[in-house]
Structures are given as C-alpha cells and as structure tokens.
Amino acid sequence: MADSAALQQDRKLLQLVPLLADSVVAKGKTPDSPPVLLKAPAVEEFLKGRAGFSAFAIADLDGRVLVGDAWLSTVPPTTREPEFFSEEEGGVTYRIVSQRVQTAGGELVVRLADGSDPRQQWVRLVLLKVLLPNLVLMLVVVFVVNWAVKRALRPLLALKDAVEHRSPRDLSAIDVQASPEEVRPLVQSLNRLFDLVNTQAESQRRFVADAAHQLRTPLAGLQAQVEAWAQAVNTPAAAAAWREKYAMNTPLAPVDNASLAINIGAPQINRLRDAVRRTSQLANQLLALSRADARNLDAQPLHRVDLKELCETLLEVHLDAAMAKRIDLGLDAQAVHVTGHEWLLRELACNLLDNALKYTPEGGTVTLRCAWTVDDKAPYLEVEDDGPGVPVAERRRVLERFYRVPGTSAEGNGLGLAIADEIARVHRSQLVVGSGLGGRGTRITLLFGA
C-alpha cells in the first residue's frame, strides 16, 4: 500500500513538471531577472489545494532559485531525467521532483515539492485497511473454526458423555448403529473392552459364589458336629470328667461324641468351634458379597420397602445375641418407605447389627434407627452403639474388603462393612461412618439418595 501511494504521488508530480515548464512564457529582462511566469491551471490548482504542504521553484543551471521557494535550491540534475528525493522542511517531509527542461526562457531546472505525502500516513492506513480487517477476519476465523471443530467433535463428545455418566456396574455394549460413523471404530473397541472386563469380572464372581456355595454344606455339617462337642464339654459333668482325666493322667475311651470331646478337652473344642463359626460366616459373607456385587442388579426391578417393618423384624432376630451380652438393644423407628431390594437392605442392616453387637462390650447399648433427616429430604437407616468406636483416620478404610482396625480383639473377617458399602452403592446411597452420641462409640448411617 505504501509503495502504491508513493508511485501515485511520484506519477502525479511527474505529470505536473511539463506544465510547470510551460508556465515559463519568456525570459527576464536581464540575465539576473526572473523569467516571466504564467502558471498553468493544473499547477495553480495543485499549489492551492495543498497550501502549506506544497512548493515549487524555477532555478538556473547553477542552482540559483529564480522563482519560487528559496529552500528548494540544490545541485541541479546532470541529465534531463527526472530525479526524485525527499527532504524535510519546517517539520514536514516533502517529496520533491527535479528535472532539467527546455522552456521559453531557456534551459532551466524546475522543481515541485509535495508535503502531503500519503506515505507519511502509511502506518494509520495499514492499521485501518490491513490490520483491522485482518483482526476482524481472525476473530471470525476463530469463531468459525471453533464452531466447526465443536460440530465435528460433537459425536465424540456425545460418546464421552455417554460413557462418563454410566454406572460403574454398567458394562453393556454401546449401540454401534446409533453412533456416528466417524466414531464407530472407537465404539467397537470400547465394546470389546467392556466385554473382556465383564467376562473377567463375571468369572471372578462366579468362582467366589460357587466356592462359597459349595463350602456352605460341609461347613454346616462340621459346625453342627463341633457345636455338639462344645455343648457336651461345656456341661458341668463334662468339665469335671475332663479335670479328673488330666488329674489322673488317664485317657478316656472315645465311645461317643461326649467322651471324644472330653478326651480332646474343652478349650480345644471351644477354639475349634470359634474357628468353624468364623469360616462359616466368611463363606456366607463371600456369597452375600457376590450377590451384592452382581452386575445384573441394575436390571432387577426395585420394590417399595418398609424400613420400620424391616427394623422390627431384625430386632427380634438379634435380641437373643444382645441378651447374651446383656446389651440394651433398642429400636427408634419412624414410618419410612424407600425403593430398593429388600433382601439386600436386610443383609446390610444385619451386618451393621452384627458388628455393633460384636464390638460393644457387655452392658452396652445398641440402637437401630430409621427416620427422615432434619429437613425431611432424605430417609436414612442407622445403627449406633457406645462401643470402642472407629478412629477418624480409619473410617474410610473400614469399608474396604478384608480390612480390620489394628488392635481389634473381636472375631471377624473384615467383610461386614464392605458388603454394607457395596449394597449402599447398589441403592445409589452413601454409607457414613461417624461417632455415636456424645462422641462415644460408632454410628453408621445409610443415607438414601446421597
């Protein structure tokens, strides 16, 4: 643009040079007198139109200005070709053309100066005519490209949202035909990955369930036999016989269960009974965990569950265990209904009650509670005790499988709370471990809809 403006200005000055030369109509009266000048209309218009930013001069071959502005004096051209140069005068940069020409007054040098040089405005012109349009164009391009990229990536973003909002248990295949053609290879790869993960998980669940199920029958028979032995050795007569046996150092003949148990000894039988009970409980818990972890639970219909009725039933079931330890087992139940799997919620509450009764010392208190939150926005099921409690640092870890708080003396496998947490996830709820009333004991709350 600057170059084009300069060429146009030089061309304009070059067109006026012959007209300025023709404006000299005669020589001066003396050699030192200025020639007679009659400005051509075009030259007159040029000078008046650029008043203050234009100048002219007619000089002799020695460079002396005869007519016009004296500051245009300079060395005359050596040839008849026009010469262009720039010169600053009075704070204005002038574009000057100088040429030797033959006039009516003889051979003279004519000069025209234009101070309204468009090149002086080239920065503003470039900003206005080049940079500003390009800036607008860049903004438009950014908007268009952003819109185009989003439109092009919309199928991929939709697929991302679909996968992101899936349940962790939902490993079903994504519909390939419903997906855009551009992302179908990715969808097919995801489906293959889902299938592999689902197959592996299903194999593990089936193994755990089958193993636990197969162990239940022999363990039940073994437990019945050991319980019979324990009952025999724990009677006063059996205890006296065992003491007499060890006092006389005389073995008893194993004629029946009682005599066999007496031969073995009450402490050994009781330890064996406890070990069998733990093993049987572990098998039952593994089976419950496998059932709670099943991926097809999402597909099973949900039912309306009366939590108050469920709590009343569980209170009766655990009443004998509470009385054996002289624990005050109480019920604080309001009329609450939730939607879920009743058998799973029963398993969850049983695990929480078993833990509370197991870890609460004799003479303690355990409360089973179901109600609505203070703001009546969410129902909850809760078991609270005044036992040793769970340290704050361990409250997240106790929900992990096979984890037990260090220093715990009560028997267990570390699966009860893990099963309860898994059931809570199935019901899209949250299991919260906290402190009991007054900071004592443990309060475990199943908050529905959390």
C-alpha positions as CSV (number, residue, x, y, z in Angstrom):
1,M,0.0,0.0,0.0
2,A,2.8,2.4,0.9
3,D,4.6,1.6,-2.3
4,S,1.4,2.2,-4.3
5,A,0.9,5.5,-2.6
6,A,4.5,6.6,-3.4
7,L,4.2,5.6,-7.0
8,Q,0.9,7.5,-7.4
9,Q,2.5,10.6,-5.8
10,D,5.6,10.4,-8.0
11,R,3.5,10.0,-11.0
12,K,1.4,13.0,-10.1
13,L,4.5,15.2,-9.6
14,L,6.0,13.9,-12.9
15,Q,2.8,14.9,-14.8
16,L,3.0,18.4,-13.4
17,V,6.7,19.0,-14.4
18,P,6.0,19.8,-18.1
19,L,3.1,22.0,-17.1
20,L,5.3,24.0,-14.8
21,A,7.9,24.3,-17.5
22,D,5.3,25.5,-20.0
23,S,4.3,28.1,-17.4
24,V,7.6,30.0,-18.2
25,V,6.5,32.2,-21.1
26,A,9.5,34.4,-21.5
27,K,13.0,35.3,-20.3
28,G,13.6,38.1,-17.8
29,K,14.7,41.5,-18.9
30,T,18.2,40.9,-17.7
31,P,20.2,37.7,-17.2
32,D,19.7,38.0,-13.4
33,S,16.0,38.8,-13.7
34,P,13.4,36.1,-13.1
35,P,11.6,34.7,-16.1
36,V,8.1,35.7,-16.9
37,L,5.8,33.0,-15.3
38,L,2.2,32.3,-16.0
39,K,1.1,29.2,-14.0
40,A,-0.8,26.6,-15.8
41,P,-4.3,25.9,-14.2
42,A,-3.3,22.4,-13.1
43,V,-0.2,23.7,-11.4
44,E,-2.1,26.5,-9.8
45,E,-4.8,24.1,-8.5
46,F,-2.0,21.7,-7.2
47,L,-0.3,24.5,-5.2
48,K,-3.6,26.0,-3.8
49,G,-5.1,22.6,-3.0
50,R,-2.0,21.8,-0.9
51,A,-1.4,25.2,0.7
52,G,1.3,24.9,3.3
53,F,2.3,21.4,2.1
54,S,3.5,22.2,-1.4
55,A,6.2,24.3,-3.0
56,F,7.8,25.0,-6.4
57,A,11.0,26.6,-7.7
58,I,12.5,27.5,-11.1
59,A,16.3,27.7,-10.9
60,D,19.1,28.2,-13.3
61,L,21.7,25.6,-14.1
62,D,23.8,26.9,-11.3
63,G,21.1,26.0,-8.8
64,R,20.1,29.6,-8.0
65,V,16.3,29.9,-7.5
66,L,14.9,32.4,-9.8
67,V,11.2,32.0,-9.0
68,G,9.5,30.1,-6.1
69,D,10.6,28.9,-2.7
70,A,14.3,29.5,-1.9
71,W,14.7,26.4,0.2
72,L,14.3,24.3,-2.9
73,S,17.8,25.3,-4.1
74,T,20.0,22.4,-4.6
75,V,22.5,21.0,-7.1
76,P,20.8,20.8,-10.5
77,P,20.5,17.4,-12.2
78,T,23.3,16.5,-14.6
79,T,20.9,14.8,-17.1
80,R,17.4,15.5,-18.4
81,E,16.0,12.6,-16.5
82,P,13.7,13.5,-13.6
83,E,15.1,13.0,-10.1
84,F,13.1,12.2,-7.0
85,F,14.2,12.7,-3.4
86,S,12.7,13.5,0.0
87,E,13.6,16.5,2.2
88,E,12.3,17.8,5.5
89,E,11.5,21.4,5.8
90,G,9.6,23.0,8.7
91,G,8.8,19.6,10.2
92,V,7.2,18.4,7.0
93,T,8.7,15.7,4.8
94,Y,8.4,16.7,1.2
95,R,8.6,14.5,-1.8
96,I,10.5,16.6,-4.5
97,V,10.9,16.1,-8.2
98,S,13.7,17.9,-10.0
99,Q,14.3,18.0,-13.8
100,R,16.2,20.0,-16.4
101,V,13.8,21.2,-19.1
102,Q,13.9,23.4,-22.1
103,T,11.5,26.4,-21.6
104,A,10.6,29.6,-23.3
105,G,13.1,31.3,-21.0
106,G,15.9,28.8,-21.9
107,E,17.1,25.7,-20.2
108,L,16.1,25.8,-16.6
109,V,15.6,23.4,-13.6
110,V,12.0,23.1,-12.4
111,R,11.2,21.6,-9.0
112,L,7.9,20.6,-7.4
113,A,7.5,19.6,-3.8
114,D,4.5,17.8,-2.2
115,G,4.4,17.7,1.6
116,S,1.0,15.9,1.7
117,D,2.9,12.6,1.2
118,P,0.4,9.7,1.7
119,R,3.4,7.6,2.7
120,Q,3.5,9.6,6.0
121,Q,0.1,8.1,6.8
122,W,1.0,4.6,5.8
123,V,1.0,3.3,9.4
124,R,-2.5,4.5,10.0
125,L,-3.6,3.3,6.6
126,V,-2.1,-0.1,7.3
127,L,-3.8,-0.3,10.7
128,L,-7.1,0.7,9.3
129,K,-7.0,-1.0,5.9
130,V,-4.9,-4.1,6.6
131,L,-4.5,-4.9,10.3
132,L,-8.1,-4.0,11.4
133,P,-9.8,-6.1,8.6
134,N,-7.4,-9.0,9.3
135,L,-8.1,-8.7,13.0
136,V,-11.8,-8.9,12.3
137,L,-11.1,-11.8,9.9
138,M,-9.1,-13.6,12.6
139,L,-11.9,-13.3,15.1
140,V,-14.3,-14.6,12.6
141,V,-12.0,-17.4,11.7
142,V,-11.5,-18.3,15.4
143,F,-15.3,-18.4,15.8
144,V,-15.9,-20.4,12.7
145,V,-13.1,-22.8,13.4
146,N,-14.3,-23.3,17.0
147,W,-17.8,-23.9,15.8
148,A,-16.6,-26.3,13.1
149,V,-14.4,-28.2,15.5
150,K,-17.2,-28.5,18.0
151,R,-19.6,-29.6,15.3
152,A,-17.1,-32.1,14.1
153,L,-16.3,-33.4,17.6
154,R,-20.0,-33.5,18.7
155,P,-20.3,-37.2,18.1
156,L,-17.1,-37.9,20.1
157,L,-18.3,-35.6,22.9
158,A,-21.7,-37.3,23.0
159,L,-19.9,-40.6,23.2
160,K,-17.7,-39.3,26.0
161,D,-20.7,-38.1,28.0
162,A,-22.5,-41.4,27.5
163,V,-19.5,-43.3,28.8
164,E,-18.8,-40.8,31.6
165,H,-22.4,-40.9,33.0
166,R,-22.5,-44.7,33.0
167,S,-22.8,-46.6,36.2
168,P,-19.5,-48.4,37.2
169,R,-21.5,-51.7,37.0
170,D,-22.9,-51.0,33.6
171,L,-20.6,-52.8,31.1
172,S,-23.3,-53.3,28.5
173,A,-22.3,-52.7,24.8
174,I,-22.8,-49.3,23.2
175,D,-25.1,-49.4,20.2
176,V,-22.8,-49.2,17.2
177,Q,-25.6,-48.3,14.8
178,A,-26.8,-45.4,16.9
179,S,-23.3,-44.0,17.0
180,P,-22.0,-41.6,14.2
181,E,-20.0,-43.3,11.5
182,E,-16.9,-41.3,12.4
183,V,-16.6,-42.9,15.9
184,R,-17.9,-46.4,15.2
185,P,-14.3,-47.9,15.3
186,L,-13.9,-46.4,18.7
187,V,-17.3,-47.7,19.9
188,Q,-16.4,-51.2,18.6
189,S,-13.1,-51.0,20.5
190,L,-14.9,-49.9,23.7
191,N,-17.4,-52.7,23.3
192,R,-14.7,-55.3,23.0
193,L,-13.0,-53.8,26.2
194,F,-16.4,-53.9,28.0
195,D,-16.9,-57.5,27.0
196,L,-13.4,-58.5,28.2
197,V,-13.8,-56.7,31.6
198,N,-17.3,-58.1,32.0
199,T,-16.2,-61.6,31.2
200,Q,-13.3,-61.4,33.7
201,A,-15.5,-59.9,36.4
202,E,-18.2,-62.4,35.9
203,S,-15.7,-65.3,36.1
204,Q,-14.4,-64.0,39.4
205,R,-17.9,-63.5,40.8
206,R,-19.0,-67.0,39.6
207,F,-15.9,-68.5,41.2
208,V,-16.5,-66.8,44.6
209,A,-20.2,-67.6,44.6
210,D,-19.7,-71.2,43.6
211,A,-16.9,-71.7,46.1
212,A,-18.9,-70.1,48.9
213,H,-22.0,-72.1,48.0
214,Q,-20.1,-75.4,47.8
215,L,-18.4,-74.7,51.2
216,R,-21.7,-74.0,53.0
217,T,-22.9,-77.6,53.1
218,P,-19.8,-79.2,54.5
219,L,-19.2,-76.3,56.8
220,A,-22.8,-76.6,58.1
221,G,-22.2,-80.3,58.9
222,L,-18.9,-79.6,60.5
223,Q,-20.3,-76.8,62.5
224,A,-23.2,-78.9,63.8
225,Q,-20.8,-81.6,64.9
226,V,-18.4,-79.2,66.6
227,E,-21.4,-77.4,68.3
228,A,-22.5,-80.8,69.7
229,W,-19.0,-81.4,71.0
230,A,-18.8,-77.9,72.5
231,Q,-22.2,-78.4,74.2
232,A,-21.0,-81.7,75.6
233,V,-17.7,-80.4,77.1
234,N,-19.3,-77.2,78.4
235,T,-21.7,-79.1,80.8
236,P,-20.6,-79.3,84.4
237,A,-20.3,-83.1,84.3
238,A,-18.1,-83.0,81.2
239,A,-15.9,-80.3,82.8
240,A,-15.5,-82.5,85.9
241,A,-14.6,-85.5,83.8
242,W,-12.0,-83.5,81.9
243,R,-10.4,-82.3,85.1
244,E,-10.4,-85.8,86.5
245,K,-8.8,-87.1,83.3
246,Y,-6.0,-84.7,83.4
247,A,-5.6,-85.1,87.2
248,M,-5.2,-88.9,86.9
249,N,-3.4,-88.6,83.6
250,T,-5.7,-91.4,82.3
251,P,-7.1,-91.3,78.7
252,L,-10.8,-91.8,78.2
253,A,-12.1,-94.2,75.6
254,P,-13.7,-92.3,72.7
255,V,-17.0,-94.1,72.8
256,D,-19.4,-91.3,71.7
257,N,-19.3,-87.6,71.0
258,A,-19.2,-86.6,74.6
259,S,-16.4,-88.9,75.5
260,L,-14.4,-87.9,72.4
261,A,-14.9,-84.3,73.2
262,I,-13.8,-84.8,76.8
263,N,-10.6,-86.6,75.5
264,I,-9.8,-83.6,73.3
265,G,-10.5,-81.1,76.0
266,A,-13.0,-78.2,76.4
267,P,-10.5,-75.3,75.5
268,Q,-9.6,-77.0,72.2
269,I,-13.2,-77.8,71.4
270,N,-14.2,-74.2,72.0
271,R,-11.4,-72.8,69.8
272,L,-12.4,-75.3,67.1
273,R,-16.0,-74.1,67.4
274,D,-15.0,-70.5,67.1
275,A,-12.8,-71.2,64.0
276,V,-15.6,-73.2,62.3
277,R,-18.1,-70.3,63.1
278,R,-15.7,-67.8,61.5
279,T,-15.2,-70.0,58.5
280,S,-18.9,-70.5,58.0
281,Q,-19.5,-66.7,58.5
282,L,-16.8,-66.0,55.9
283,A,-18.5,-68.3,53.4
284,N,-21.8,-66.7,53.9
285,Q,-20.3,-63.2,53.6
286,L,-18.5,-64.1,50.4
287,L,-21.8,-65.4,49.0
288,A,-23.6,-62.2,50.1
289,L,-20.8,-60.0,48.7
290,S,-21.0,-61.9,45.4
291,R,-24.8,-61.4,45.2
292,A,-24.5,-57.7,46.1
293,D,-21.8,-57.2,43.5
294,A,-23.8,-58.8,40.7
295,R,-24.0,-56.5,37.7
296,N,-27.5,-57.6,36.8
297,L,-28.9,-55.9,39.9
298,D,-29.4,-52.8,37.9
299,A,-31.7,-54.7,35.6
300,Q,-33.8,-56.2,38.5
301,P,-37.0,-54.4,39.5
302,L,-37.0,-52.3,42.6
303,H,-39.7,-52.6,45.2
304,R,-41.2,-50.4,47.9
305,V,-39.5,-51.4,51.2
306,D,-41.0,-50.5,54.7
307,L,-37.9,-49.7,56.7
308,K,-39.8,-49.7,60.0
309,E,-41.1,-53.2,59.5
310,L,-37.7,-54.3,58.4
311,C,-36.1,-52.9,61.6
312,E,-38.7,-54.5,63.8
313,T,-38.0,-57.9,62.2
314,L,-34.3,-57.6,62.6
315,L,-34.7,-56.5,66.3
316,E,-36.4,-59.8,67.1
317,V,-33.7,-61.8,65.2
318,H,-30.8,-60.2,67.1
319,L,-32.5,-60.0,70.5
320,D,-31.0,-63.3,71.8
321,A,-27.5,-62.3,70.9
322,A,-28.0,-58.9,72.6
323,M,-29.3,-60.6,75.8
324,A,-26.4,-63.0,75.9
325,K,-24.1,-60.0,76.3
326,R,-26.6,-58.0,78.4
327,I,-26.7,-55.3,75.7
328,D,-29.6,-52.9,75.6
329,L,-30.8,-53.3,72.0
330,G,-33.3,-50.6,71.2
331,L,-35.4,-49.5,68.3
332,D,-36.1,-45.9,67.2
333,A,-38.2,-46.3,64.0
334,Q,-40.4,-43.9,62.1
335,A,-42.7,-44.7,59.2
336,V,-40.2,-44.7,56.3
337,H,-40.5,-46.2,52.9
338,V,-37.8,-46.4,50.3
339,T,-37.3,-48.0,46.9
340,G,-34.8,-50.8,46.7
341,H,-34.0,-54.5,47.1
342,E,-35.5,-55.7,50.4
343,W,-33.2,-58.7,50.8
344,L,-30.1,-56.6,50.2
345,L,-31.2,-53.9,52.7
346,R,-31.9,-56.7,55.3
347,E,-28.4,-58.1,54.7
348,L,-26.9,-54.6,55.2
349,A,-28.8,-54.0,58.4
350,C,-27.8,-57.5,59.7
351,N,-24.2,-56.8,59.0
352,L,-24.4,-53.4,60.9
353,L,-26.2,-55.0,63.8
354,D,-23.8,-58.0,64.0
355,N,-20.8,-55.6,64.1
356,A,-22.4,-53.4,66.7
357,L,-23.2,-56.4,69.0
358,K,-19.8,-57.9,68.4
359,Y,-17.7,-54.9,69.3
360,T,-19.9,-53.4,72.0
361,P,-18.8,-54.6,75.5
362,E,-21.2,-56.3,77.9
363,G,-23.8,-53.9,79.4
364,G,-23.5,-51.5,76.5
365,T,-26.2,-50.0,74.3
366,V,-27.1,-50.6,70.6
367,T,-29.8,-48.6,68.8
368,L,-31.3,-49.5,65.4
369,R,-32.9,-46.4,63.9
370,C,-34.8,-45.4,60.7
371,A,-36.2,-42.0,60.1
372,W,-36.1,-38.9,57.9
373,T,-33.3,-36.2,58.1
374,V,-34.0,-33.0,59.9
375,D,-35.0,-31.2,56.7
376,D,-37.2,-34.2,55.7
377,K,-35.5,-34.5,52.4
378,A,-33.9,-38.0,52.7
379,P,-34.6,-41.2,54.6
380,Y,-31.9,-43.0,56.5
381,L,-31.2,-46.3,58.2
382,E,-28.8,-46.1,61.2
383,V,-27.1,-48.3,63.8
384,E,-25.5,-46.6,66.8
385,D,-23.5,-48.2,69.7
386,D,-21.4,-47.0,72.6
387,G,-18.6,-49.4,72.0
388,P,-14.9,-48.5,71.4
389,G,-15.7,-46.6,68.2
390,V,-13.6,-46.2,65.0
391,P,-10.7,-43.7,64.8
392,V,-11.3,-40.9,62.3
393,A,-8.3,-41.9,60.3
394,E,-9.7,-45.5,59.9
395,R,-13.3,-44.6,58.9
396,R,-12.7,-44.8,55.2
397,R,-10.6,-47.9,55.3
398,V,-13.0,-49.9,57.4
399,L,-15.3,-50.0,54.3
400,E,-12.6,-51.8,52.4
401,R,-12.7,-55.6,52.0
402,F,-10.8,-57.7,54.5
403,Y,-9.6,-54.7,56.4
404,R,-9.8,-54.6,60.2
405,V,-8.8,-51.8,62.5
406,P,-5.4,-52.7,64.1
407,G,-5.8,-53.9,67.7
408,T,-9.3,-55.2,67.2
409,S,-9.9,-58.1,69.6
410,A,-13.3,-59.3,68.4
411,E,-13.5,-62.0,65.8
412,G,-14.3,-61.1,62.2
413,N,-13.2,-61.3,58.6
414,G,-13.3,-57.6,57.6
415,L,-16.2,-58.1,55.1
416,G,-19.3,-56.9,57.0
417,L,-18.9,-53.2,56.3
418,A,-17.6,-53.9,52.8
419,I,-20.8,-55.8,52.0
420,A,-22.8,-52.9,53.5
421,D,-21.0,-50.4,51.4
422,E,-21.5,-52.4,48.3
423,I,-25.2,-52.6,49.0
424,A,-25.3,-48.9,49.6
425,R,-23.8,-48.3,46.1
426,V,-26.4,-50.6,44.5
427,H,-29.0,-48.3,46.0
428,R,-27.1,-45.2,44.9
429,S,-26.8,-44.2,48.6
430,Q,-23.9,-43.4,50.9
431,L,-22.7,-45.3,53.9
432,V,-21.3,-42.8,56.5
433,V,-19.2,-43.9,59.5
434,G,-19.2,-41.4,62.4
435,S,-19.2,-41.1,66.2
436,G,-22.1,-42.0,68.4
437,L,-23.9,-39.8,70.9
438,G,-21.5,-37.6,72.9
439,G,-18.6,-38.7,70.7
440,R,-18.7,-42.3,72.1
441,G,-19.0,-45.4,70.1
442,T,-19.8,-45.7,66.4
443,R,-22.7,-44.5,64.3
444,I,-23.1,-46.0,60.8
445,T,-25.7,-44.3,58.7
446,L,-27.1,-45.4,55.3
447,L,-28.3,-42.1,53.8
448,F,-30.6,-42.8,50.8
449,G,-30.4,-40.6,47.8
450,A,-26.9,-39.2,48.8
